[in-house]
């Protein structure tokens, strides 16, 4: 059984609240969960209250081989929990940038908003 740590969406329209859950990989986004590990409230102003985690259980699931999604890995990093998957992805991204720079290919940068281009 492959386990993932992912978000499930709760709350009402325009007021999202996400629960951080350990689920079997084949279940749908809001399907059956194995264990609730915490919650994430993106609207909360106080950064310390935005992410609430049971870190002991999160570490337990990570030790058992659970794979966090990209978003959850980012949230875990904000709480100080490093995952090997996030570190591997960062290393792959840096390696790809180095190869692209060596070939002389422009590395994709986030587009800047230009007030002239948008017609304002």
Biopython code that builds the backbone (N, CA, C, O; Angstrom):
import numpy as np
from Bio.PDB.StructureBuilder import StructureBuilder

atoms = [
    (1, "UNK", "N", (0.849, -1.173, 0.000)),
    (1, "UNK", "CA", (0.000, 0.000, 0.000)),
    (1, "UNK", "C", (0.903, 1.248, 0.000)),
    (1, "UNK", "O", (1.697, 1.464, 0.915)),
    (2, "UNK", "N", (0.751, 2.052, -1.054)),
    (2, "UNK", "CA", (1.520, 3.300, -1.152)),
    (2, "UNK", "C", (0.747, 4.406, -0.435)),
    (2, "UNK", "O", (-0.436, 4.625, -0.697)),
    (3, "UNK", "N", (1.429, 5.091, 0.465)),
    (3, "UNK", "CA", (0.789, 6.149, 1.252)),
    (3, "UNK", "C", (1.338, 7.503, 0.822)),
    (3, "UNK", "O", (2.541, 7.664, 0.617)),
    (4, "UNK", "N", (0.449, 8.460, 0.692)),
    (4, "UNK", "CA", (0.827, 9.836, 0.379)),
    (4, "UNK", "C", (0.325, 10.736, 1.494)),
    (4, "UNK", "O", (-0.668, 10.435, 2.157)),
    (5, "UNK", "N", (1.020, 11.834, 1.687)),
    (5, "UNK", "CA", (0.540, 12.873, 2.598)),
    (5, "UNK", "C", (0.066, 14.001, 1.707)),
    (5, "UNK", "O", (0.861, 14.627, 1.006)),
    (6, "UNK", "N", (-1.227, 14.260, 1.734)),
    (6, "UNK", "CA", (-1.790, 15.265, 0.844)),
    (6, "UNK", "C", (-2.866, 16.086, 1.521)),
    (6, "UNK", "O", (-3.283, 15.794, 2.641)),
    (7, "UNK", "N", (-3.307, 17.120, 0.822)),
    (7, "UNK", "CA", (-4.326, 18.035, 1.335)),
    (7, "UNK", "C", (-5.717, 17.605, 0.889)),
    (7, "UNK", "O", (-5.893, 17.095, -0.218)),
    (8, "UNK", "N", (-6.699, 17.812, 1.754)),
    (8, "UNK", "CA", (-8.106, 17.703, 1.359)),
    (8, "UNK", "C", (-8.754, 19.043, 1.644)),
    (8, "UNK", "O", (-8.500, 19.657, 2.681)),
    (9, "UNK", "N", (-9.592, 19.495, 0.724)),
    (9, "UNK", "CA", (-10.175, 20.829, 0.837)),
    (9, "UNK", "C", (-11.477, 20.778, 1.619)),
    (9, "UNK", "O", (-12.339, 19.934, 1.374)),
    (10, "UNK", "N", (-11.597, 21.692, 2.556)),
    (10, "UNK", "CA", (-12.821, 21.869, 3.328)),
    (10, "UNK", "C", (-13.121, 23.354, 3.363)),
    (10, "UNK", "O", (-12.398, 24.148, 2.762)),
    (11, "UNK", "N", (-14.159, 23.731, 4.046)),
    (11, "UNK", "CA", (-14.525, 25.141, 4.122)),
    (11, "UNK", "C", (-15.589, 25.479, 3.100)),
    (11, "UNK", "O", (-16.093, 24.610, 2.388)),
    (12, "UNK", "N", (-15.921, 26.753, 3.040)),
    (12, "UNK", "CA", (-16.956, 27.165, 2.104)),
    (12, "UNK", "C", (-16.323, 27.881, 0.915)),
    (12, "UNK", "O", (-15.099, 27.966, 0.811)),
    (13, "UNK", "N", (-17.144, 28.382, 0.040)),
    (13, "UNK", "CA", (-16.665, 29.084, -1.151)),
    (13, "UNK", "C", (-15.903, 30.340, -0.744)),
    (13, "UNK", "O", (-16.361, 31.096, 0.113)),
    (14, "UNK", "N", (-14.759, 30.561, -1.347)),
    (14, "UNK", "CA", (-13.877, 31.702, -1.078)),
    (14, "UNK", "C", (-13.314, 31.707, 0.347)),
    (14, "UNK", "O", (-12.754, 32.717, 0.774)),
    (15, "UNK", "N", (-13.446, 30.630, 1.076)),
    (15, "UNK", "CA", (-12.904, 30.526, 2.442)),
    (15, "UNK", "C", (-12.363, 29.105, 2.631)),
    (15, "UNK", "O", (-12.927, 28.316, 3.388)),
    (16, "UNK", "N", (-11.257, 28.785, 1.932)),
    (16, "UNK", "CA", (-10.763, 27.409, 1.995)),
    (16, "UNK", "C", (-10.076, 27.081, 3.313)),
    (16, "UNK", "O", (-9.504, 27.950, 3.972)),
    (17, "UNK", "N", (-10.146, 25.826, 3.672)),
    (17, "UNK", "CA", (-9.435, 25.264, 4.808)),
    (17, "UNK", "C", (-8.980, 23.883, 4.348)),
    (17, "UNK", "O", (-9.789, 23.093, 3.862)),
    (18, "UNK", "N", (-7.721, 23.595, 4.497)),
    (18, "UNK", "CA", (-7.186, 22.326, 4.026)),
    (18, "UNK", "C", (-6.743, 21.479, 5.208)),
    (18, "UNK", "O", (-6.092, 21.970, 6.131)),
    (19, "UNK", "N", (-7.103, 20.202, 5.168)),
    (19, "UNK", "CA", (-6.609, 19.248, 6.156)),
    (19, "UNK", "C", (-5.439, 18.498, 5.553)),
    (19, "UNK", "O", (-5.450, 18.157, 4.370)),
    (20, "UNK", "N", (-4.438, 18.244, 6.364)),
    (20, "UNK", "CA", (-3.269, 17.491, 5.930)),
    (20, "UNK", "C", (-3.468, 16.062, 6.412)),
    (20, "UNK", "O", (-3.525, 15.800, 7.613)),
    (21, "UNK", "N", (-3.575, 15.136, 5.452)),
    (21, "UNK", "CA", (-3.941, 13.767, 5.768)),
    (21, "UNK", "C", (-2.953, 12.768, 5.188)),
    (21, "UNK", "O", (-2.298, 13.034, 4.180)),
    (22, "UNK", "N", (-2.858, 11.624, 5.833)),
    (22, "UNK", "CA", (-2.167, 10.472, 5.266)),
    (22, "UNK", "C", (-3.239, 9.634, 4.587)),
    (22, "UNK", "O", (-4.193, 9.199, 5.232)),
    (23, "UNK", "N", (-3.083, 9.406, 3.286)),
    (23, "UNK", "CA", (-4.079, 8.663, 2.518)),
    (23, "UNK", "C", (-3.390, 7.630, 1.639)),
    (23, "UNK", "O", (-2.197, 7.734, 1.354)),
    (24, "UNK", "N", (-4.156, 6.636, 1.216)),
    (24, "UNK", "CA", (-3.644, 5.694, 0.240)),
    (24, "UNK", "C", (-3.563, 6.409, -1.099)),
    (24, "UNK", "O", (-4.438, 7.213, -1.420)),
    (25, "UNK", "N", (-2.541, 6.133, -1.876)),
    (25, "UNK", "CA", (-2.247, 6.891, -3.099)),
    (25, "UNK", "C", (-3.366, 6.841, -4.128)),
    (25, "UNK", "O", (-3.518, 7.779, -4.911)),
    (26, "UNK", "N", (-4.152, 5.771, -4.145)),
    (26, "UNK", "CA", (-5.173, 5.622, -5.176)),
    (26, "UNK", "C", (-6.499, 6.282, -4.849)),
    (26, "UNK", "O", (-7.389, 6.311, -5.699)),
    (27, "UNK", "N", (-6.659, 6.807, -3.657)),
    (27, "UNK", "CA", (-7.926, 7.423, -3.287)),
    (27, "UNK", "C", (-8.052, 8.810, -3.905)),
    (27, "UNK", "O", (-7.037, 9.461, -4.151)),
    (28, "UNK", "N", (-9.278, 9.281, -4.163)),
    (28, "UNK", "CA", (-9.457, 10.642, -4.703)),
    (28, "UNK", "C", (-9.114, 11.707, -3.662)),
    (28, "UNK", "O", (-8.879, 11.396, -2.494)),
    (29, "UNK", "N", (-9.088, 12.965, -4.101)),
    (29, "UNK", "CA", (-8.643, 14.069, -3.240)),
    (29, "UNK", "C", (-9.393, 14.115, -1.911)),
    (29, "UNK", "O", (-8.765, 14.231, -0.858)),
    (30, "UNK", "N", (-10.706, 14.028, -1.939)),
    (30, "UNK", "CA", (-11.489, 14.101, -0.715)),
    (30, "UNK", "C", (-12.006, 12.733, -0.290)),
    (30, "UNK", "O", (-13.056, 12.635, 0.346)),
    (31, "UNK", "N", (-11.277, 11.678, -0.638)),
    (31, "UNK", "CA", (-11.701, 10.319, -0.325)),
    (31, "UNK", "C", (-11.341, 9.904, 1.086)),
    (31, "UNK", "O", (-11.066, 10.735, 1.952)),
    (32, "UNK", "N", (-11.352, 8.581, 1.297)),
    (32, "UNK", "CA", (-11.089, 8.013, 2.613)),
    (32, "UNK", "C", (-9.651, 8.293, 3.053)),
    (32, "UNK", "O", (-8.714, 8.177, 2.263)),
    (33, "UNK", "N", (-9.494, 8.662, 4.323)),
    (33, "UNK", "CA", (-8.167, 8.973, 4.854)),
    (33, "UNK", "C", (-7.736, 7.899, 5.846)),
    (33, "UNK", "O", (-8.566, 7.214, 6.444)),
    (34, "UNK", "N", (-6.420, 7.765, 6.008)),
    (34, "UNK", "CA", (-5.888, 6.851, 7.012)),
    (34, "UNK", "C", (-5.752, 7.555, 8.355)),
    (34, "UNK", "O", (-6.095, 7.001, 9.399)),
    (35, "UNK", "N", (-5.239, 8.801, 8.312)),
    (35, "UNK", "CA", (-5.060, 9.558, 9.542)),
    (35, "UNK", "C", (-4.967, 11.044, 9.224)),
    (35, "UNK", "O", (-4.314, 11.443, 8.260)),
    (36, "UNK", "N", (-5.628, 11.863, 10.046)),
    (36, "UNK", "CA", (-5.517, 13.312, 9.904)),
    (36, "UNK", "C", (-4.294, 13.781, 10.686)),
    (36, "UNK", "O", (-4.144, 13.470, 11.868)),
    (37, "UNK", "N", (-3.423, 14.533, 10.013)),
    (37, "UNK", "CA", (-2.159, 14.945, 10.617)),
    (37, "UNK", "C", (-2.129, 16.412, 11.021)),
    (37, "UNK", "O", (-1.246, 16.825, 11.773)),
    (38, "UNK", "N", (-3.066, 17.195, 10.543)),
    (38, "UNK", "CA", (-3.093, 18.610, 10.877)),
    (38, "UNK", "C", (-3.978, 19.370, 9.913)),
    (38, "UNK", "O", (-4.742, 18.768, 9.158)),
    (39, "UNK", "N", (-3.879, 20.699, 9.934)),
    (39, "UNK", "CA", (-4.629, 21.505, 8.983)),
    (39, "UNK", "C", (-3.857, 22.755, 8.595)),
    (39, "UNK", "O", (-2.925, 23.177, 9.280)),
    (40, "UNK", "N", (-4.275, 23.336, 7.470)),
    (40, "UNK", "CA", (-3.641, 24.535, 6.912)),
    (40, "UNK", "C", (-4.739, 25.515, 6.540)),
    (40, "UNK", "O", (-5.641, 25.192, 5.766)),
    (41, "UNK", "N", (-4.652, 26.719, 7.101)),
    (41, "UNK", "CA", (-5.629, 27.768, 6.826)),
    (41, "UNK", "C", (-4.920, 28.919, 6.113)),
    (41, "UNK", "O", (-4.278, 29.739, 6.770)),
    (42, "UNK", "N", (-5.021, 29.001, 4.774)),
    (42, "UNK", "CA", (-4.289, 30.034, 4.040)),
    (42, "UNK", "C", (-4.795, 31.446, 4.285)),
    (42, "UNK", "O", (-4.073, 32.401, 3.996)),
    (43, "UNK", "N", (-6.000, 31.618, 4.805)),
    (43, "UNK", "CA", (-6.584, 32.939, 5.037)),
    (43, "UNK", "C", (-6.135, 33.523, 6.376)),
    (43, "UNK", "O", (-6.161, 34.739, 6.561)),
    (44, "UNK", "N", (-5.729, 32.671, 7.301)),
    (44, "UNK", "CA", (-5.334, 33.113, 8.645)),
    (44, "UNK", "C", (-4.199, 34.132, 8.563)),
    (44, "UNK", "O", (-3.199, 33.901, 7.883)),
    (45, "UNK", "N", (-4.357, 35.255, 9.257)),
    (45, "UNK", "CA", (-3.361, 36.331, 9.228)),
    (45, "UNK", "C", (-2.119, 35.970, 10.055)),
    (45, "UNK", "O", (-0.995, 36.268, 9.650)),
    (46, "UNK", "N", (-2.321, 35.337, 11.201)),
    (46, "UNK", "CA", (-1.218, 34.971, 12.088)),
    (46, "UNK", "C", (-0.493, 33.751, 11.499)),
    (46, "UNK", "O", (-1.061, 32.662, 11.421)),
    (47, "UNK", "N", (0.753, 33.946, 11.092)),
    (47, "UNK", "CA", (1.512, 32.881, 10.428)),
    (47, "UNK", "C", (1.713, 31.661, 11.325)),
    (47, "UNK", "O", (1.822, 30.541, 10.826)),
    (48, "UNK", "N", (1.763, 31.865, 12.644)),
    (48, "UNK", "CA", (1.966, 30.733, 13.545)),
    (48, "UNK", "C", (0.723, 29.854, 13.645)),
    (48, "UNK", "O", (0.825, 28.678, 13.994)),
    (49, "UNK", "N", (-0.449, 30.412, 13.342)),
    (49, "UNK", "CA", (-1.693, 29.645, 13.404)),
    (49, "UNK", "C", (-2.109, 29.099, 12.039)),
    (49, "UNK", "O", (-3.075, 28.343, 11.946)),
    (50, "UNK", "N", (-1.382, 29.478, 10.972)),
    (50, "UNK", "CA", (-1.756, 29.034, 9.635)),
    (50, "UNK", "C", (-1.608, 27.528, 9.471)),
    (50, "UNK", "O", (-2.480, 26.873, 8.901)),
    (51, "UNK", "N", (-0.516, 26.985, 9.967)),
    (51, "UNK", "CA", (-0.252, 25.550, 9.823)),
    (51, "UNK", "C", (-0.207, 24.921, 11.208)),
    (51, "UNK", "O", (0.602, 25.310, 12.050)),
    (52, "UNK", "N", (-1.077, 23.954, 11.434)),
    (52, "UNK", "CA", (-1.107, 23.213, 12.694)),
    (52, "UNK", "C", (-0.853, 21.750, 12.346)),
    (52, "UNK", "O", (-1.619, 21.143, 11.598)),
    (53, "UNK", "N", (0.225, 21.188, 12.890)),
    (53, "UNK", "CA", (0.619, 19.820, 12.567)),
    (53, "UNK", "C", (0.875, 18.994, 13.815)),
    (53, "UNK", "O", (1.293, 19.515, 14.850)),
    (54, "UNK", "N", (0.619, 17.712, 13.702)),
    (54, "UNK", "CA", (1.049, 16.749, 14.700)),
    (54, "UNK", "C", (2.385, 16.206, 14.177)),
    (54, "UNK", "O", (2.421, 15.191, 13.480)),
    (55, "UNK", "N", (3.475, 16.889, 14.519)),
    (55, "UNK", "CA", (4.772, 16.586, 13.918)),
    (55, "UNK", "C", (5.254, 15.164, 14.208)),
    (55, "UNK", "O", (5.943, 14.557, 13.388)),
    (56, "UNK", "N", (4.892, 14.643, 15.366)),
    (56, "UNK", "CA", (5.298, 13.275, 15.710)),
    (56, "UNK", "C", (4.705, 12.279, 14.722)),
    (56, "UNK", "O", (5.398, 11.373, 14.259)),
    (57, "UNK", "N", (3.436, 12.443, 14.401)),
    (57, "UNK", "CA", (2.774, 11.526, 13.468)),
    (57, "UNK", "C", (3.232, 11.756, 12.025)),
    (57, "UNK", "O", (3.321, 10.808, 11.245)),
    (58, "UNK", "N", (3.520, 13.001, 11.671)),
    (58, "UNK", "CA", (4.028, 13.289, 10.328)),
    (58, "UNK", "C", (5.363, 12.585, 10.133)),
    (58, "UNK", "O", (5.594, 11.964, 9.095)),
    (59, "UNK", "N", (6.247, 12.677, 11.130)),
    (59, "UNK", "CA", (7.546, 12.015, 11.050)),
    (59, "UNK", "C", (7.385, 10.494, 11.006)),
    (59, "UNK", "O", (8.134, 9.802, 10.317)),
    (60, "UNK", "N", (6.404, 9.985, 11.744)),
    (60, "UNK", "CA", (6.126, 8.552, 11.722)),
    (60, "UNK", "C", (5.790, 8.094, 10.299)),
    (60, "UNK", "O", (6.348, 7.117, 9.800)),
    (61, "UNK", "N", (4.862, 8.822, 9.653)),
    (61, "UNK", "CA", (4.443, 8.437, 8.303)),
    (61, "UNK", "C", (5.576, 8.606, 7.300)),
    (61, "UNK", "O", (5.713, 7.790, 6.388)),
    (62, "UNK", "N", (6.382, 9.637, 7.447)),
    (62, "UNK", "CA", (7.519, 9.828, 6.542)),
    (62, "UNK", "C", (8.534, 8.702, 6.713)),
    (62, "UNK", "O", (9.122, 8.245, 5.732)),
    (63, "UNK", "N", (8.746, 8.247, 7.960)),
    (63, "UNK", "CA", (9.650, 7.129, 8.211)),
    (63, "UNK", "C", (9.112, 5.823, 7.626)),
    (63, "UNK", "O", (9.887, 4.950, 7.235)),
    (64, "UNK", "N", (7.794, 5.690, 7.566)),
    (64, "UNK", "CA", (7.172, 4.491, 7.003)),
    (64, "UNK", "C", (7.183, 4.503, 5.471)),
    (64, "UNK", "O", (6.828, 3.507, 4.841)),
    (65, "UNK", "N", (7.595, 5.639, 4.866)),
    (65, "UNK", "CA", (7.700, 5.686, 3.407)),
    (65, "UNK", "C", (6.624, 6.499, 2.724)),
    (65, "UNK", "O", (6.500, 6.440, 1.501)),
    (66, "UNK", "N", (5.840, 7.255, 3.472)),
    (66, "UNK", "CA", (4.807, 8.094, 2.859)),
    (66, "UNK", "C", (5.472, 9.208, 2.054)),
    (66, "UNK", "O", (6.473, 9.785, 2.477)),
    (67, "UNK", "N", (4.905, 9.497, 0.899)),
    (67, "UNK", "CA", (5.455, 10.515, 0.017)),
    (67, "UNK", "C", (4.557, 11.750, 0.077)),
    (67, "UNK", "O", (3.379, 11.662, -0.267)),
    (68, "UNK", "N", (5.084, 12.898, 0.504)),
    (68, "UNK", "CA", (4.272, 14.111, 0.531)),
    (68, "UNK", "C", (4.133, 14.696, -0.870)),
    (68, "UNK", "O", (5.042, 14.584, -1.693)),
    (69, "UNK", "N", (2.986, 15.321, -1.133)),
    (69, "UNK", "CA", (2.830, 16.027, -2.396)),
    (69, "UNK", "C", (3.716, 17.261, -2.366)),
    (69, "UNK", "O", (4.271, 17.613, -1.325)),
    (70, "UNK", "N", (3.845, 17.912, -3.509)),
    (70, "UNK", "CA", (4.721, 19.073, -3.605)),
    (70, "UNK", "C", (4.295, 20.171, -2.636)),
    (70, "UNK", "O", (5.131, 20.761, -1.952)),
    (71, "UNK", "N", (3.002, 20.440, -2.579)),
    (71, "UNK", "CA", (2.487, 21.488, -1.699)),
    (71, "UNK", "C", (2.705, 21.135, -0.233)),
    (71, "UNK", "O", (3.115, 21.980, 0.562)),
    (72, "UNK", "N", (2.433, 19.894, 0.117)),
    (72, "UNK", "CA", (2.615, 19.468, 1.512)),
    (72, "UNK", "C", (4.091, 19.505, 1.887)),
    (72, "UNK", "O", (4.425, 19.877, 3.012)),
    (73, "UNK", "N", (4.980, 19.128, 0.973)),
    (73, "UNK", "CA", (6.412, 19.186, 1.257)),
    (73, "UNK", "C", (6.840, 20.627, 1.538)),
    (73, "UNK", "O", (7.677, 20.876, 2.406)),
    (74, "UNK", "N", (6.262, 21.566, 0.800)),
    (74, "UNK", "CA", (6.568, 22.982, 1.036)),
    (74, "UNK", "C", (6.053, 23.419, 2.412)),
    (74, "UNK", "O", (6.747, 24.136, 3.131)),
    (75, "UNK", "N", (4.847, 22.992, 2.779)),
    (75, "UNK", "CA", (4.288, 23.338, 4.090)),
    (75, "UNK", "C", (5.105, 22.707, 5.216)),
    (75, "UNK", "O", (5.332, 23.337, 6.249)),
    (76, "UNK", "N", (5.543, 21.471, 5.020)),
    (76, "UNK", "CA", (6.363, 20.803, 6.030)),
    (76, "UNK", "C", (7.703, 21.521, 6.203)),
    (76, "UNK", "O", (8.218, 21.631, 7.316)),
    (77, "UNK", "N", (8.258, 22.007, 5.098)),
    (77, "UNK", "CA", (9.522, 22.747, 5.178)),
    (77, "UNK", "C", (9.335, 24.043, 5.964)),
    (77, "UNK", "O", (10.233, 24.459, 6.695)),
    (78, "UNK", "N", (8.177, 24.679, 5.817)),
    (78, "UNK", "CA", (7.897, 25.892, 6.590)),
    (78, "UNK", "C", (7.833, 25.589, 8.077)),
    (78, "UNK", "O", (8.127, 26.457, 8.899)),
    (79, "UNK", "N", (7.449, 24.363, 8.434)),
    (79, "UNK", "CA", (7.377, 23.961, 9.840)),
    (79, "UNK", "C", (8.687, 23.355, 10.335)),
    (79, "UNK", "O", (8.790, 22.982, 11.503)),
    (80, "UNK", "N", (9.678, 23.254, 9.468)),
    (80, "UNK", "CA", (10.973, 22.743, 9.884)),
    (80, "UNK", "C", (11.161, 21.255, 9.682)),
    (80, "UNK", "O", (12.129, 20.695, 10.196)),
    (81, "UNK", "N", (10.280, 20.594, 8.958)),
    (81, "UNK", "CA", (10.410, 19.168, 8.690)),
    (81, "UNK", "C", (10.931, 19.007, 7.270)),
    (81, "UNK", "O", (10.216, 19.288, 6.308)),
    (82, "UNK", "N", (12.166, 18.560, 7.137)),
    (82, "UNK", "CA", (12.769, 18.360, 5.823)),
    (82, "UNK", "C", (12.423, 16.971, 5.317)),
    (82, "UNK", "O", (12.467, 15.997, 6.068)),
    (83, "UNK", "N", (12.081, 16.887, 4.044)),
    (83, "UNK", "CA", (11.804, 15.597, 3.434)),
    (83, "UNK", "C", (12.839, 15.333, 2.361)),
    (83, "UNK", "O", (13.315, 16.259, 1.705)),
    (84, "UNK", "N", (13.185, 14.072, 2.185)),
    (84, "UNK", "CA", (14.200, 13.741, 1.185)),
    (84, "UNK", "C", (13.680, 14.002, -0.224)),
    (84, "UNK", "O", (14.471, 14.260, -1.131)),
    (85, "UNK", "N", (12.363, 13.940, -0.424)),
    (85, "UNK", "CA", (11.792, 14.155, -1.740)),
    (85, "UNK", "C", (11.927, 15.612, -2.169)),
    (85, "UNK", "O", (12.196, 15.893, -3.337)),
    (86, "UNK", "N", (11.742, 16.531, -1.242)),
    (86, "UNK", "CA", (11.897, 17.949, -1.549)),
    (86, "UNK", "C", (13.352, 18.270, -1.840)),
    (86, "UNK", "O", (13.646, 19.059, -2.737)),
    (87, "UNK", "N", (14.259, 17.669, -1.094)),
    (87, "UNK", "CA", (15.687, 17.898, -1.315)),
    (87, "UNK", "C", (16.126, 17.322, -2.658)),
    (87, "UNK", "O", (16.933, 17.934, -3.358)),
    (88, "UNK", "N", (15.602, 16.142, -3.027)),
    (88, "UNK", "CA", (15.934, 15.546, -4.315)),
    (88, "UNK", "C", (15.428, 16.409, -5.458)),
    (88, "UNK", "O", (16.119, 16.583, -6.461)),
    (89, "UNK", "N", (14.228, 16.948, -5.312)),
    (89, "UNK", "CA", (13.669, 17.790, -6.356)),
    (89, "UNK", "C", (14.487, 19.072, -6.513)),
    (89, "UNK", "O", (14.736, 19.520, -7.633)),
    (90, "UNK", "N", (14.900, 19.657, -5.396)),
    (90, "UNK", "CA", (15.717, 20.863, -5.441)),
    (90, "UNK", "C", (17.042, 20.581, -6.141)),
    (90, "UNK", "O", (17.507, 21.397, -6.937)),
    (91, "UNK", "N", (17.652, 19.434, -5.852)),
    (91, "UNK", "CA", (18.910, 19.062, -6.485)),
    (91, "UNK", "C", (18.717, 18.850, -7.991)),
    (91, "UNK", "O", (19.557, 19.275, -8.783)),
    (92, "UNK", "N", (17.624, 18.200, -8.392)),
    (92, "UNK", "CA", (17.342, 17.997, -9.817)),
    (92, "UNK", "C", (17.159, 19.328, -10.531)),
    (92, "UNK", "O", (17.656, 19.522, -11.640)),
    (93, "UNK", "N", (16.438, 20.246, -9.886)),
    (93, "UNK", "CA", (16.187, 21.554, -10.483)),
    (93, "UNK", "C", (17.501, 22.329, -10.656)),
    (93, "UNK", "O", (17.719, 22.952, -11.695)),
    (94, "UNK", "N", (18.369, 22.292, -9.649)),
    (94, "UNK", "CA", (19.663, 22.984, -9.755)),
    (94, "UNK", "C", (20.528, 22.367, -10.848)),
    (94, "UNK", "O", (21.205, 23.081, -11.588)),
    (95, "UNK", "N", (20.503, 21.034, -10.950)),
    (95, "UNK", "CA", (21.273, 20.352, -11.988)),
    (95, "UNK", "C", (20.760, 20.730, -13.374)),
    (95, "UNK", "O", (21.554, 20.952, -14.288)),
    (96, "UNK", "N", (19.445, 20.804, -13.538)),
    (96, "UNK", "CA", (18.859, 21.179, -14.823)),
    (96, "UNK", "C", (19.221, 22.618, -15.192)),
    (96, "UNK", "O", (19.491, 22.912, -16.357)),
    (97, "UNK", "N", (19.226, 23.510, -14.204)),
    (97, "UNK", "CA", (19.615, 24.896, -14.464)),
    (97, "UNK", "C", (21.072, 24.978, -14.891)),
    (97, "UNK", "O", (21.414, 25.743, -15.793)),
    (98, "UNK", "N", (21.938, 24.190, -14.245)),
    (98, "UNK", "CA", (23.358, 24.198, -14.597)),
    (98, "UNK", "C", (23.567, 23.688, -16.017)),
    (98, "UNK", "O", (24.378, 24.241, -16.760)),
    (99, "UNK", "N", (22.846, 22.642, -16.398)),
    (99, "UNK", "CA", (22.959, 22.089, -17.752)),
    (99, "UNK", "C", (22.458, 23.110, -18.769)),
    (99, "UNK", "O", (23.078, 23.304, -19.815)),
    (100, "UNK", "N", (21.336, 23.762, -18.462)),
    (100, "UNK", "CA", (20.783, 24.759, -19.373)),
    (100, "UNK", "C", (21.734, 25.941, -19.528)),
    (100, "UNK", "O", (21.892, 26.475, -20.626)),
    (101, "UNK", "N", (22.362, 26.347, -18.438)),
    (101, "UNK", "CA", (23.302, 27.466, -18.488)),
    (101, "UNK", "C", (24.531, 27.090, -19.309)),
    (101, "UNK", "O", (25.073, 27.910, -20.050)),
    (102, "UNK", "N", (24.964, 25.834, -19.167)),
    (102, "UNK", "CA", (26.115, 25.352, -19.910)),
    (102, "UNK", "C", (25.828, 25.328, -21.410)),
    (102, "UNK", "O", (26.702, 25.643, -22.217)),
    (103, "UNK", "N", (24.598, 24.951, -21.784)),
    (103, "UNK", "CA", (24.211, 24.921, -23.194)),
    (103, "UNK", "C", (23.914, 26.311, -23.740)),
    (103, "UNK", "O", (23.882, 26.515, -24.953)),
    (104, "UNK", "N", (23.697, 27.259, -22.844)),
    (104, "UNK", "CA", (23.385, 28.614, -23.282)),
    (104, "UNK", "C", (21.903, 28.857, -23.469)),
    (104, "UNK", "O", (21.509, 29.847, -24.086)),
    (105, "UNK", "N", (21.084, 27.977, -22.949)),
    (105, "UNK", "CA", (19.631, 28.118, -23.040)),
    (105, "UNK", "C", (19.163, 29.001, -21.898)),
    (105, "UNK", "O", (19.620, 28.852, -20.765)),
    (106, "UNK", "N", (18.258, 29.913, -22.192)),
    (106, "UNK", "CA", (17.733, 30.793, -21.147)),
    (106, "UNK", "C", (16.896, 29.981, -20.171)),
    (106, "UNK", "O", (16.063, 29.173, -20.581)),
    (107, "UNK", "N", (17.118, 30.196, -18.893)),
    (107, "UNK", "CA", (16.360, 29.522, -17.848)),
    (107, "UNK", "C", (15.068, 30.302, -17.637)),
    (107, "UNK", "O", (15.093, 31.529, -17.543)),
    (108, "UNK", "N", (13.958, 29.610, -17.563)),
    (108, "UNK", "CA", (12.654, 30.257, -17.411)),
    (108, "UNK", "C", (12.591, 31.015, -16.089)),
    (108, "UNK", "O", (12.833, 30.449, -15.023)),
    (109, "UNK", "N", (12.268, 32.277, -16.173)),
    (109, "UNK", "CA", (12.092, 33.132, -15.005)),
    (109, "UNK", "C", (10.627, 33.518, -14.911)),
    (109, "UNK", "O", (9.939, 33.572, -15.930)),
    (110, "UNK", "N", (10.137, 33.787, -13.710)),
    (110, "UNK", "CA", (8.748, 34.226, -13.582)),
    (110, "UNK", "C", (8.550, 35.538, -14.340)),
    (110, "UNK", "O", (9.373, 36.448, -14.256)),
    (111, "UNK", "N", (7.452, 35.617, -15.076)),
    (111, "UNK", "CA", (7.166, 36.809, -15.871)),
    (111, "UNK", "C", (6.822, 37.975, -14.951)),
    (111, "UNK", "O", (6.061, 37.824, -13.995)),
    (112, "UNK", "N", (7.391, 39.134, -15.253)),
    (112, "UNK", "CA", (7.095, 40.332, -14.485)),
    (112, "UNK", "C", (5.903, 41.033, -15.120)),
    (112, "UNK", "O", (5.768, 41.060, -16.343)),
    (113, "UNK", "N", (5.053, 41.590, -14.295)),
    (113, "UNK", "CA", (3.905, 42.338, -14.801)),
    (113, "UNK", "C", (4.383, 43.676, -15.316)),
    (113, "UNK", "O", (5.098, 44.405, -14.629)),
    (114, "UNK", "N", (3.985, 43.986, -16.519)),
    (114, "UNK", "CA", (4.337, 45.264, -17.123)),
    (114, "UNK", "C", (3.033, 46.027, -17.353)),
    (114, "UNK", "O", (2.136, 45.532, -18.035)),
    (115, "UNK", "N", (2.927, 47.222, -16.790)),
    (115, "UNK", "CA", (1.680, 47.966, -16.904)),
    (115, "UNK", "C", (1.385, 48.357, -18.332)),
    (115, "UNK", "O", (0.216, 48.494, -18.695)),
    (116, "UNK", "N", (2.424, 48.546, -19.174)),
    (116, "UNK", "CA", (2.226, 48.907, -20.582)),
    (116, "UNK", "C", (1.685, 47.724, -21.364)),
    (116, "UNK", "O", (0.850, 47.898, -22.251)),
    (117, "UNK", "N", (2.151, 46.522, -21.048)),
    (117, "UNK", "CA", (1.747, 45.331, -21.778)),
    (117, "UNK", "C", (0.304, 44.955, -21.479)),
    (117, "UNK", "O", (-0.375, 44.381, -22.331)),
    (118, "UNK", "N", (-0.173, 45.271, -20.277)),
    (118, "UNK", "CA", (-1.536, 44.890, -19.927)),
    (118, "UNK", "C", (-2.558, 45.910, -20.426)),
    (118, "UNK", "O", (-3.760, 45.688, -20.283)),
    (119, "UNK", "N", (-2.105, 47.025, -21.008)),
    (119, "UNK", "CA", (-3.021, 47.995, -21.588)),
    (119, "UNK", "C", (-3.551, 49.016, -20.607)),
    (119, "UNK", "O", (-4.568, 49.656, -20.878)),
    (120, "UNK", "N", (-2.898, 49.186, -19.488)),
    (120, "UNK", "CA", (-3.372, 50.167, -18.494)),
    (120, "UNK", "C", (-2.754, 51.500, -18.724)),
    (120, "UNK", "O", (-3.034, 52.445, -17.987)),
]
sb = StructureBuilder()
sb.init_structure("model")
sb.init_model(0)
sb.init_chain("A")
sb.init_seg("    ")
for serial, (resi, resn, name, xyz) in enumerate(atoms, 1):
    if name == "N":
        sb.init_residue(resn, " ", resi, " ")
    sb.init_atom(name, np.array(xyz, "f"), 0.0, 1.0, " ", f" {name:<3s}", serial, name[0])
structure = sb.get_structure()
